[in-house]
C-alpha cells in the first residue's frame, strides 16, 4: 500500500481533507467538498460531475467513488 500523508486544509469556511501520495507527490481531495465550498448546490455539483465524466481529457483524471456517510461509519 502506498504511503499517504493526510492533511486538513481550511477552504472557504469549510475543511477539506487532502491526501498526498508520498511516492509520486500527487494530491487528492473530494471535489464535491470543493464545489460546495465555492457555493455550488447539489444540482450544480451533479451537473458539473456529469460534464467531467463526458469530457475526453478530464474524465481520465476523475475517479468516482462512494464513501460511507458519517451515519454509515457509526454502524460498523
C-alpha positions, -999 to 999 in steps of 0.1 A, spaced: 0 0 0 12 35 -8 25 58 19 -1 86 23 1 119 42 -33 133 52 -38 170 59 -68 191 68 -70 223 48 -92 254 55 -112 262 24 -139 289 23 -152 283 59 -151 246 53 -124 220 60 -111 198 32 -91 166 37 -62 164 13 -43 132 7 -8 132 -7 9 101 -21 45 102 -9 60 83 -38 45 105 -66 37 137 -47 1 136 -62 -25 152 -41 -62 141 -40 -93 156 -24 -131 152 -28 -143 176 -55 -178 177 -41 -164 194 -10 -145 219 -31 -176 227 -51 -197 231 -20 -171 254 -6 -173 278 -35 -211 278 -34 -224 251 -57 -257 235 -47 -263 197 -51 -279 201 -85 -249 222 -98 -224 197 -84 -242 168 -102 -243 187 -134 -205 195 -132 -196 159 -124 -216 147 -154 -198 172 -177 -164 159 -164 -174 123 -169 -182 131 -205 -151 152 -213 -125 132 -231 -95 147 -213 -109 155 -179 -126 121 -175 -91 104 -175 -82 122 -143 -115 117 -124 -123 88 -102 -158 84 -89 -164 65 -57 -188 65 -29 -176 70 6 -196 60 36 -216 87 53 -208 95 90 -240 76 98 -228 45 79 -195 46 98 -212 45 132 -229 13 122 -196 -7 117 
